[in-house]
Amino acid sequence: MSRWFNGAAGQPAGGGRMRQAFRFSLIWLDRLVAVDLLLFAIAMLLKLYWFNRLLSVLYMDMTRTDAIIEAGALLLLSFWTLLMPARGRLLALIGLNLALSFLLFSDVIYYRYFQDLITVPVLLQLSQVESLGGSIHTLLRPWDFWLLADAVILVPYAVYVIWKGREDLAERRVSSAGKPLWRKAVLRIGGSAAVFLLGYSLFFTNLNHATDTWAKGLFEKNWWNLSIYNVAGGLGFHGYDVYRYAQLNWLGAEAVTAEQLTETELWMQDRGNARKALEQDPLFGAYKGSNVLMVQMESMQTFMLGKSIGGTEITPNLNKLMEESAYFANFYHQTSQGRTSDADFAVNCSLQPMKSGSVFIQYASHDFQCLPEKLKDNGYSASVFHPYQGGFWNRNVMYKNMEYDQFYSLKHYTMDEPLGWALGDKSFYRQSMDVVADLPQPFHAFMISLTSHHPYKLPKAEKKLNVEELDGTIMGDYLQAVHYADAALGELVERLKAEGLWEKTIFVLYGDHDNSIQDWDLYQRFMDNPSDPLEREQVIKSVPLLIHLPDGAHAGRYDAVGGQLDVSPTLLHLLGISAGEPYWLGQPLLTEQTGADRLVTQRNGSWTDGKHYYIPSADGLSANGKCYAVDTGELTDTAACLPLTESADTELMMSDRIVIGDLLGSFHNSEAVEVIGGQPSE
């Protein structure tokens, strides 16, 4: 390398010219303070624009506002370099350039495989990145390397600055030695502060405008990393990701004492013992070795089952299946802000979702004992199917942690029926069954439908119902989407029968959450009294649960209350797999032996035991909540609900301790552990 920088006699002429060019640029960059920072910002803006083109996410092209936000982020990231002398500043800016360029390059490759951006939890779970393995070369494109093109100049230039820069600046330093040091300090501090303020204004003014208007609630929900990227830009997303990880894992941490740890473990063991006590039940193990196929139906609620409109059944296939299956008429979803991901978590891991945010997003790296893991421990294969981007709700990371063998996301499907958000349910079930039919048995297959997703817009050709007075309303659109989803479900059942799997499989179907329709005038034909608070609460929270057993036995209506936390314990019970060991909250629903009294607790603190329904007060005071008698629908004395309200609050607290504090691996360790984000209130 010395030959190229010395330029002495006998050395290559090209080397001398390179040394001269580098020397000339270094001297002028030393004189023209902040020009190097400007060049860094321009180069990175061009790369961020190219990065956006490489991702090519629909409806996320870089706009003028996006460019301003990215420019602001660059200035916030680099303002401090102006405090340094020329050589240090140049080396810092070159280092930032190379680091950010490599991050963007890695994001592009990762996105092509996972349809998501790299996050801190992903970096800490390197096995997910390593899973690309030999596939990386197939994901590369020649034009990706434009993100790293300037490294060809910057790396040699950095070597020059380190090795020869001090010598070449010596003459410049002598000529400017008379200038007061305080003037240099003032210029550096003032320039740095000005750049910081400019960056802050460019970034946060535009970001806050977006989150106050069209992107309102983005950082509270943050269901998809790309939605944050769309608003905050590439650098803003990664900055927020680091902040989010620090907030959840370091900031505001409070210790859970050994006493609290033991208290939580013993409380959860009591739940397990209650499930274990039911292992003498005749249905325990009655369907040992059966396959399990579970369908989570998008926005499927109970209120329209068995109903007709315009002379046509809304859900004819579900109605037929209800007659042939165990149908739980008082089954409730237990989701919160995480919506579909909350339902997935509650059903498969039998723990409460978070009050704010989503476990899939916030705690995907934590330890959980979920259904796929339990079934795999007993000889099952486990696969999950969903026809959407794998990064949505952070499924790529969470499903690996839940120990599925394979996650079939949108990239695995042929888009031969574009409908709604992505692929229509009919094609989704058909293509998924092409895989399921070849799975080794016994298998666990989990399918998450999508077509009946808000805002329920279907093409005219798929609108088969006469929705009468609801035509043109969101409720009419919802019924059309549900009718289509029901038809697709019918085709799935027929395919299972054609493959000879129907009589070998426990088939489970449940709704994930409500339909988000809050205009109660649209419910007139489905409710007795749409203005009644209790009936509203029950309609919003009620979703169907159907369990069809291989021999068709135990079909009929079950009126005992249940919730999504109870699904996995029910399946283990039927399969003869002890549910006493997992630290779960739920209890088996389908038993002949009578178990403990049931309490279905909602994330907001409401609950029902089938006799009473408690709705908490907005002020958070238990005594101010409303206690209803379920059989009459009338308000009763709140005091009658307070003992079970305390039980519901305890359940939420214990679940939060486990999820937030990642306690499952610590229950046999008497040392104190950290709960991140603060201890739940008692």
C-alpha atoms as one frame of an Amber mdcrd trajectory, in Angstrom:
protein
   0.000   0.000   0.000   2.903   2.377   0.665   3.805   2.379  -3.046   0.470
   3.943  -3.830   0.666   6.736  -1.289   4.360   7.769  -1.327   4.744   8.855
  -4.959   8.555   8.923  -4.672  10.973   8.371  -7.579  10.717   4.896  -8.987
   7.230   4.445  -7.616   4.260   3.922  -9.949   3.060   7.188 -11.416  -0.539
   6.287 -10.651   0.341   5.976  -6.978   1.829   9.460  -6.914  -1.221  10.938
  -8.547  -3.490   9.186  -6.058  -1.420  10.556  -3.167  -1.602  14.048  -4.652
  -5.340  13.813  -5.173  -5.894  12.559  -1.654  -3.598  15.247  -0.224  -5.359
  17.993  -2.162  -8.830  16.847  -1.038  -7.745  16.463   2.587  -6.340  19.995
   2.757  -9.441  21.526   1.240 -11.781  19.489   3.425  -9.794  20.724   6.407
 -10.333  24.291   5.250 -13.981  23.960   4.209 -15.464  22.685   7.451 -18.760
  20.790   7.040 -18.309  20.136   3.306 -17.364  16.544   4.142 -20.553  16.243
   6.208 -22.560  17.608   3.270 -20.942  15.099   0.892 -21.699  12.281   3.349
 -25.360  13.325   3.553 -25.725  13.564  -0.238 -24.086  10.167  -0.812 -26.266
   8.500   1.815 -29.445  10.133   0.514 -28.709   8.694  -2.921 -28.166   5.294
  -1.340 -31.396   5.533   0.629 -33.238   6.386  -2.558 -31.651   3.362  -4.277
 -32.443   1.239  -1.226 -36.114   2.200  -1.549 -36.025   1.203  -5.223 -34.427
  -2.142  -4.382 -37.071  -2.942  -1.753 -39.818  -1.912  -4.169 -42.583  -2.186
  -1.563 -45.997  -1.386  -2.999 -47.198   2.152  -2.152 -43.921   2.964  -0.360
 -41.983   4.904  -3.000 -39.757   7.637  -1.585 -41.497  11.003  -1.733 -40.112
  14.497  -1.162 -41.258  14.320   2.463 -39.557  10.946   2.871 -36.323  12.417
   1.527 -36.559  15.304   4.027 -37.090  12.831   6.895 -34.101  10.756   5.752
 -31.967  13.917   5.485 -32.961  14.879   9.014 -32.051  11.414  10.281 -28.639
  11.622   8.590 -27.907  14.973  10.231 -28.990  13.673  13.645 -26.732  10.686
  13.156 -23.667  12.679  12.126 -23.866  16.178  13.696 -21.333  15.241  16.371
 -18.575  14.712  13.809 -18.221  18.509  13.480 -16.777  18.547  16.990 -13.762
  16.623  15.708 -10.672  17.778  13.798 -10.529  17.061  10.056  -8.906  13.605
  10.160 -11.113  12.321  12.933 -14.209  13.768  11.275 -13.389  12.172   7.932
 -12.711   8.787   9.477 -15.943   8.993  11.490 -17.984   9.901   8.391 -16.355
   7.147   6.332 -17.096   4.673   9.116 -20.720   5.811   9.287 -21.035   5.570
   5.509 -19.672   2.030   5.369 -21.699   0.848   8.374 -24.979   2.292   7.094
 -24.319   1.053   3.565 -23.732  -2.473   4.829 -26.881  -2.249   6.972 -28.969
  -1.219   3.951 -27.369  -3.930   1.836 -28.190  -6.530   4.518 -31.758  -5.205
   4.793 -32.280  -5.725   1.062 -31.095  -9.350   1.176 -33.071 -10.092   4.340
 -36.202  -8.499   2.907 -36.108 -10.633  -0.235 -36.300 -13.757   1.904 -38.366
 -12.694   4.910 -40.294  -9.648   3.576 -39.091  -7.719   6.601 -36.235  -5.518
   7.791 -33.498  -6.622  10.160 -34.174  -5.826  13.819 -32.200  -6.115  17.044
 -33.986  -9.358  18.099 -33.146 -10.827  14.688 -29.479  -9.990  15.188 -29.639
 -11.637  18.596 -31.249 -14.700  17.013 -28.601 -15.198  14.374 -29.986 -18.635
  13.558 -32.763 -16.927  11.614 -30.225 -15.071   9.466 -28.092 -18.192   9.191
 -31.136 -20.041   7.858 -30.526 -18.206   4.590 -27.365 -20.262   4.304 -26.509
 -21.083   0.719 -29.594 -19.207  -0.453 -27.897 -15.824  -0.067 -26.287 -15.946
  -3.498 -29.697 -16.549  -5.079 -31.019 -13.402  -3.381 -28.263 -11.119  -4.634
 -28.675  -8.861  -7.653 -25.788  -7.061  -9.430 -27.363  -3.663  -8.810 -27.426
  -4.298  -5.036 -23.710  -3.563  -4.957 -24.296   0.085  -5.882 -24.979   0.481
  -2.161 -21.333  -0.398  -1.528 -19.758   1.096  -4.671 -18.058   4.062  -2.984
 -16.210   1.703  -0.625 -13.713   1.239  -3.470 -12.598   4.870  -2.902 -13.462
   5.337   0.763 -11.466   2.423   2.159  -8.163   3.462   0.472  -8.891   7.065
   1.420  -9.389   6.087   5.071  -6.092   4.194   5.014  -4.406   7.281   3.579
  -5.919   9.580   6.218  -4.731   7.288   8.999  -1.267   6.722   7.600  -0.291
   9.905   5.743  -2.975  12.431   6.618  -1.222  13.892   9.644   1.956  14.464
   7.632   0.141  16.142   4.715  -1.776  18.454   7.035   1.341  19.521   8.939
   2.008  22.518   6.651  -1.631  23.605   6.904  -1.484  23.339  10.699   1.664
  25.540  10.848   0.051  28.269   8.734  -3.060  28.387  10.933  -1.268  28.011
  14.260  -1.875  31.630  15.179  -5.643  31.315  15.295  -7.092  31.189  18.829
  -8.208  27.726  19.961 -11.374  29.143  21.475 -12.488  30.331  18.041 -12.116
  26.831  16.649 -14.023  25.418  19.604 -16.839  27.932  19.197 -17.103  27.213
  15.473 -17.178  23.469  16.019 -19.703  23.561  18.856 -21.885  26.132  17.101
 -21.793  24.292  13.783 -22.560  20.977  15.474 -25.502  22.479  17.374 -26.870
  24.093  14.213 -26.721  20.819  12.298 -28.408  19.003  15.182 -31.255  21.508
  15.329 -31.711  21.399  11.567 -31.780  17.601  11.593 -34.203  17.552  14.509
 -36.541  19.943  12.721 -36.441  18.115   9.397 -36.991  14.705  10.983 -39.445
  15.242  13.823 -41.596  17.972  12.289 -42.491  15.741   9.349 -42.670  12.572
  11.424 -44.987  14.137  14.002 -47.239  15.485  11.275 -47.628  11.963   9.870
 -48.322  10.360  13.257 -50.838  13.072  14.096 -52.737  12.548  10.833 -52.670
   9.608   8.408 -50.283   7.439  10.493 -51.949   8.077  13.844 -51.174   5.387
  16.431 -48.362   3.881  14.346 -45.841   3.545  17.162 -48.424   2.243  19.614
 -49.526  -0.552  17.278 -46.342  -1.076  15.171 -47.725  -4.291  13.729 -45.369
  -4.257  10.740 -41.807  -3.004  10.565 -42.354  -1.812   7.001 -45.182   0.477
   8.117 -42.718   2.182  10.451 -40.177   2.357   7.627 -42.837   3.950   5.418
 -43.196   6.827   7.878 -39.802   7.141   9.593 -37.542   6.067   6.718 -34.794
   3.462   6.721 -32.589   5.154   9.305 -35.559   6.233  11.402 -36.847   2.681
  11.497 -33.546   1.283  12.745 -33.236   4.075  15.289 -36.716   3.332  16.581
 -35.973  -0.390  16.621 -32.942   0.160  18.871 -35.026   2.435  21.116 -37.867
  -0.103  21.208 -35.509  -2.907  22.180 -33.816  -0.793  24.858 -37.188   0.303
  26.239 -38.393  -3.260  26.554 -35.180  -4.827  27.780 -33.157  -2.212  29.670
 -34.919   1.040  30.475 -37.075   1.220  33.576 -36.272  -2.340  34.634 -37.544
  -3.416  38.003 -36.525  -6.556  39.835 -38.894  -9.379  40.591 -37.863 -10.740
  43.927 -37.327 -14.413  44.597 -40.542 -14.319  46.630 -42.542 -12.919  43.696
 -40.951 -15.450  41.345 -41.952 -18.303  43.625 -45.442 -16.835  44.017 -45.904
 -16.746  40.243 -44.557 -20.255  39.746 -46.808 -21.739  42.445 -49.852 -19.899
  41.069 -49.181 -21.294  37.596 -48.602 -24.765  39.022 -52.068 -24.617  40.582
 -53.458 -24.030  37.075 -51.480 -26.995  35.837 -52.665 -29.193  38.687 -56.279
 -28.366  37.832 -55.662 -29.610  34.272 -53.800 -32.647  35.530 -56.740 -33.557
  37.782 -58.823 -33.980  34.623 -56.522 -36.665  33.223 -58.830 -39.306  34.728
 -61.540 -37.979  32.435 -62.782 -40.544  29.843 -61.954 -38.152  27.004 -58.320
 -37.801  28.042 -56.369 -39.514  25.278 -59.516 -40.694  23.493 -58.060 -39.371
  20.206 -54.406 -40.150  20.815 -52.286 -39.926  17.667 -54.847 -37.971  15.636
 -53.695 -35.263  13.271 -54.562 -31.701  14.257 -55.676 -29.126  11.701 -56.561
 -25.754  13.150 -58.077 -22.834  11.230 -58.021 -19.273  12.561 -60.724 -17.415
  10.620 -60.227 -13.703  10.116 -62.838 -11.451  11.818 -65.293 -14.347  12.164
 -67.910 -13.588  14.816 -70.745 -15.624  16.253 -73.692 -13.269  15.769 -74.373
 -14.160  12.111 -74.064 -17.962  12.448 -77.308 -19.741  11.634 -78.736 -16.531
  10.170 -80.011 -15.838   6.648 -80.332 -12.667   4.626 -82.078 -12.182   1.320
 -83.287 -15.782   1.493 -79.749 -17.237   1.688 -77.800 -18.631   4.636 -74.845
 -16.390   5.462 -72.657 -19.293   6.615 -74.169 -22.533   5.245 -70.975 -24.578
   5.625 -70.317 -23.405   9.158 -73.943 -24.112  10.042 -73.592 -27.686   8.795
 -70.273 -28.109  10.578 -71.842 -26.844  13.823 -74.257 -29.771  13.733 -71.436
 -32.291  13.255 -69.003 -30.792  15.772 -68.676 -29.721  19.365 -69.861 -26.111
  19.084 -69.057 -23.740  21.951 -71.776 -21.118  21.913 -70.303 -18.918  24.661
 -66.724 -18.711  23.467 -64.864 -15.395  23.593 -61.804 -13.953  21.919 -59.281
 -12.483  24.347 -57.340 -10.142  22.093 -56.160  -6.586  22.607 -54.130  -4.243
  20.389 -52.302  -7.177  18.796 -55.538  -8.381  17.167 -54.768 -11.383  14.919
 -51.371 -11.932  16.526 -52.972 -11.793  19.990 -55.443 -14.515  19.004 -52.581
 -16.622  17.664 -50.623 -16.152  20.898 -53.571 -16.728  23.245 -54.659 -19.900
  21.449 -51.250 -21.473  20.921 -49.408 -20.344  24.050 -52.345 -20.061  26.501
 -51.138 -16.791  28.013 -52.736 -13.371  28.012 -51.680 -10.894  25.319 -50.283
  -7.508  26.296 -52.541  -4.602  27.201 -50.529  -2.400  24.847 -48.761  -3.618
  21.722 -48.239  -7.197  20.610 -46.276 -10.055  22.163 -45.255 -11.052  18.625
 -43.579  -7.665  18.172 -42.308  -6.895  21.644 -41.340 -10.245  23.138 -40.789
 -12.622  20.227 -37.376 -13.599  21.576 -38.729 -14.660  24.977 -39.312 -18.244
  26.039 -42.839 -19.651  25.661 -44.263 -23.172  25.858 -46.578 -23.206  22.865
 -48.681 -25.896  21.209 -46.298 -26.646  18.290 -43.470 -27.363  20.718 -45.623
 -29.643  22.876 -46.891 -31.602  19.869 -43.421 -31.915  18.349 -42.194 -33.331
  21.664 -44.780 -36.069  21.112 -43.842 -37.009  17.554 -45.812 -34.491  15.506
 -44.656 -32.361  12.626 -45.793 -28.730  12.926 -46.453 -26.294  10.074 -48.153
 -22.909   9.881 -49.743 -21.368   6.776 -50.649 -17.723   6.122 -50.873 -16.019
   2.703 -49.272 -12.714   3.639 -45.859 -11.157   4.167 -43.841 -13.165   6.660
 -42.675 -10.028   8.442 -46.202  -8.852   9.234 -46.726  -9.159  13.001 -43.088
 -10.336  13.142 -44.228 -13.859  12.334 -40.879 -14.949  10.887 -39.219 -14.500
  14.269 -42.099 -15.580  16.494 -42.921 -18.759  14.605 -39.324 -19.898  14.764
 -39.400 -19.336  18.512 -42.677 -21.277  18.734 -40.773 -24.150  17.059 -42.807
 -24.687  13.910 -40.957 -26.825  11.402 -42.036 -24.606   8.513 -43.821 -21.299
   7.995 -45.522 -21.025   4.603 -45.973 -17.301   3.945 -47.033 -15.367   0.852
 -43.813 -16.110  -1.012 -44.678 -19.827  -1.009 -48.005 -19.322  -2.801 -48.953
 -18.754  -6.418 -51.102 -15.622  -6.684 -53.787 -17.238  -8.836 -56.683 -15.712
  -6.871 -55.776 -12.153  -5.825 -58.503 -11.136  -3.406 -58.685  -8.769  -0.465
 -55.303  -8.226   1.158 -53.524 -10.924  -0.836 -54.569 -14.439  -1.821 -58.201
 -15.566  -1.672 -59.097 -18.187   0.934 -60.153 -20.745  -1.674 -56.735 -20.788
  -3.331 -55.020 -20.480   0.055 -56.709 -23.605   1.405 -56.172 -25.491  -1.858
 -52.458 -24.719  -2.064 -51.980 -25.319   1.669 -53.673 -28.702   1.397 -51.262
 -29.639  -1.405 -48.591 -29.431   1.306 -50.632 -30.907   4.155 -51.576 -33.981
   2.122 -47.893 -34.927   1.938 -46.975 -34.192   5.556 -45.772 -37.081   7.711
 -48.447 -38.142  10.178 -49.335 -37.291  12.829 -49.164 -33.643  11.826 -50.200
 -30.316  13.255 -51.220 -27.811  10.581 -52.281 -24.289  11.509 -53.976 -22.193
   8.793 -54.646 -18.472   9.213 -57.215 -17.151   6.730 -57.191 -13.603   5.377
 -59.930 -12.777   2.853 -62.514 -11.710   5.451 -60.186  -8.960   6.695 -61.319
  -5.377   7.192 -62.375  -3.408   5.078 -64.114  -6.459   3.508 -63.959  -5.280
  -0.099 -64.677  -8.050  -2.627 -65.083  -7.755  -6.399 -68.654  -7.781  -7.655
 -68.297 -11.323  -9.005 -67.666 -12.641  -5.489 -70.627 -10.890  -3.875 -73.132
 -13.751  -3.840 -75.489 -12.515  -1.109 -78.478 -10.224  -1.333 -77.737  -8.184
   1.781 -80.947  -6.164   1.435 -80.932  -2.922   3.438 -77.256  -3.440   4.314
 -76.159  -3.065   0.705 -73.531  -0.352   0.402 -72.652  -0.451   4.119 -69.560
  -1.905   5.741 -71.784  -4.506   7.422 -73.070  -5.595   4.010 -69.480  -5.880
   2.784 -68.588  -7.847   5.904 -71.394 -10.360   5.337 -70.289 -10.788   1.701
 -66.701 -11.471   2.825 -67.859 -13.917   5.502 -70.072 -15.716   2.962 -67.074
 -16.121   0.657 -64.867 -17.295   3.562 -67.547 -19.828   4.491 -67.619 -21.201
   0.932 -63.827 -21.535   0.990 -64.072 -23.379   4.309 -66.536 -25.808   2.754
 -64.003 -26.588   0.017 -61.323 -27.190   2.652 -63.498 -29.717   4.472 -64.281
 -31.524   1.221 -60.582 -31.662   0.377 -59.793 -33.181   3.774 -62.404 -35.851
   3.121 -61.088 -36.510  -0.398 -57.553 -36.966   0.970 -58.785 -39.468   3.548
 -57.759 -37.180   6.410 -61.153 -36.147   7.800 -61.521 -39.289   9.908 -57.929
 -39.098  11.140 -57.895 -35.456  12.135 -59.139 -33.253  14.954 -60.420 -30.228
  13.038 -60.532 -26.983  15.025 -61.983 -23.690  13.820 -62.247 -20.428  15.721
 -62.622 -16.704  15.057 -59.669 -14.482  15.842 -61.374 -11.215  16.872 -64.304
  -8.895  16.189 -65.008  -7.148  12.884 -64.223  -3.599  14.107 -67.695  -2.362
  13.072 -68.895   0.032  15.772 -72.041   1.420  14.110 -74.667  -0.369  16.175
 -77.491   0.604  13.843 -76.040  -1.936  11.406 -76.620  -4.768  13.909 -80.383
  -4.253  14.196 -81.401  -7.527  12.533 -78.863  -9.576  14.522 -79.453  -8.276
  18.056 -82.398  -8.027  20.431 -81.370  -4.601  21.731 -78.362  -2.921  20.047
 -78.323  -0.202  22.704 -77.866  -2.657  25.595 -74.280  -2.417  26.947 -74.059
  -6.095  27.954 -75.399  -7.390  24.644 -72.965  -5.145  22.797 -70.072  -6.483
  24.855 -71.115 -10.083  24.245 -71.550  -9.559  20.498 -68.166  -7.872  20.156
 -66.331 -10.534  22.167 -68.127 -13.682  20.943 -66.405 -15.712  18.234 -67.132
 -19.286  17.167 -65.197 -22.344  18.303 -65.922 -25.681  16.625 -64.065 -28.939
  17.282 -64.826 -31.831  14.941 -63.483 -35.139  16.193 -62.356 -37.939  13.841
 -65.348 -40.153  14.613 -67.827 -37.274  14.692 -68.596 -37.980  18.344 -69.497
 -35.435  21.024 -71.200 -33.179  18.514 -73.651 -30.640  19.829 -73.928 -27.300
  21.544 -71.858 -26.557  24.660 -72.972 -23.563  26.708 -70.156 -23.423  29.267
 -68.054 -20.302  28.832 -64.605 -20.566  27.301 -61.919 -18.419  25.763 -59.016
 -18.630  23.359 -56.648 -19.533  26.205 -58.519 -22.843  26.535 -57.953 -24.181
  22.997 -54.479 -25.722  23.394 -55.259 -27.381  26.766 -58.379 -28.873  25.126
 -56.348 -30.358  22.280 -53.700 -31.852  24.576 -56.477 -33.357  26.683 -58.060
 -35.081  23.685 -54.673 -36.319  22.468 -53.734 -37.722  25.868 -50.752 -35.396
  26.313 -50.437 -34.100  29.852 -51.192 -30.401  30.116 -50.070 -30.283  33.725
 -46.506 -29.325  32.815 -46.853 -26.266  30.533 -47.228 -22.972  32.355 -50.558
 -22.205  30.733 -53.628 -20.335  31.921 -56.375 -22.221  30.094 -58.394 -25.332
  30.959 -59.795 -28.117  28.727 -63.238 -27.307  27.367 -64.307 -30.709  26.044
 -64.497 -33.085  28.989 -67.008 -35.447  30.544 -65.630 -34.897  34.030 -66.579
 -31.576  35.596 -63.608 -29.307  36.183 -63.145 -26.151  38.180 -65.414 -23.181
  37.675 -64.422 -21.239  34.574 -63.436 -17.620  34.381 -62.818 -16.009  30.998
 -60.702 -12.917  31.569 -60.326 -10.179  28.980 -57.190  -8.093  28.605 -59.031
  -4.921  29.692 -60.065  -6.533  32.995 -63.602  -7.542  32.032 -64.581 -11.142
  32.712 -67.405 -13.659  32.747 -67.982 -16.920  34.544 -71.211 -17.654  32.684
 -73.307 -16.274  35.525 -71.986 -12.746  35.784 -70.358 -10.426  33.286 -68.155
  -7.685  34.704 -67.214  -4.591  32.689 -64.552  -2.398  34.326 -64.856   1.330
  34.817 -62.794   3.749  32.759 -61.265   5.119  35.974 -59.740   1.719  36.755
 -61.458   1.396  40.142 -62.970  -2.067  40.567 -65.822  -0.813  42.724 -66.968
   1.479  39.909 -67.269  -1.320  37.353 -70.598  -2.761  36.209 -71.715  -6.237
  37.214 -74.411  -7.872  35.065 -76.435 -11.027  35.632 -75.991 -12.995  32.414
 -79.357 -14.783  32.518 -81.402 -11.577  32.837 -78.964  -9.017  31.404 -79.703
  -6.724  34.355 -77.237  -4.761  36.442 -76.589  -6.197  39.895 -74.671  -5.049
  42.925 -71.021  -4.571  41.908 -69.950  -6.170  45.179 -71.112  -9.531  43.816
 -68.413  -9.327  41.138 -65.497  -8.041  43.219 -64.058 -11.409  44.366 -63.766
 -12.690  40.792 -62.556  -9.280  39.639 -59.622  -9.766  41.976 -59.045 -13.228
  40.474 -59.111 -11.787  36.957 -56.642  -9.058  37.908 -54.335 -11.676  39.429
 -54.433 -13.718  36.214 -53.438 -10.692  34.168 -50.658  -9.808  36.578 -49.219
 -13.341  36.613 -49.358 -13.610  32.848 -47.655 -10.232  32.426 -44.895 -11.261
  34.797 -44.205 -14.320  32.677 -44.384 -12.610  29.292 -42.597  -9.368  30.133
 -40.057 -10.899  32.477 -39.355 -13.996  30.369 -39.799 -16.079  33.517 -40.471
 -19.549  32.153 -36.809 -20.457  32.145 -36.370 -19.018  35.635 -39.065 -20.815
  37.600 -36.613 -23.338  38.994 -34.039 -20.674  39.807 -34.406 -18.949  43.162
 -32.375 -15.920  42.113 -34.142 -12.663  41.335 -34.741 -11.907  37.668 -35.506
  -8.732  35.821 -38.916  -7.754  34.599 -38.512  -5.280  31.809 -40.759  -2.278
  31.485 -41.898  -2.234  35.080 -43.669  -4.679  37.358 -47.409  -5.034  36.736
 -49.496  -3.334  39.360 -51.131  -5.552  41.903
